[in-house]
């Protein structure tokens, strides 16, 4: 059991580091584009200025961010499924012996499902930031 937990934690740390590298690469790719936009040549009044062109480097780092987010959600859902499976079977076994334990056992299943929500939040932060 401990090997599974350590492997899941290591995988989530790996995904987090990949997301940080993707974020750093995105911000590094944006710096030259911002400098070029910040110092435009003087334009006479009344002449329309063309919009800035999108940088192709953004698409490469964007795909890395999406892959990191997908891995974060996937691993969190797998871990949540494993947890719900073990806790749910134990809760059903306890309820079959004593029906009064249903109110005490089912909230633990809900806590295990929260792992999936944390994975979704991590993925959302990777994509947004």
PyMOL commands that set and color helices and strands:
alter all, ss='L'
color gray80, all
select helices_A, chain A and resi 2-38+57-97+99-128
alter helices_A, ss='H'
color red, helices_A
deselect
rebuild
show_as cartoon
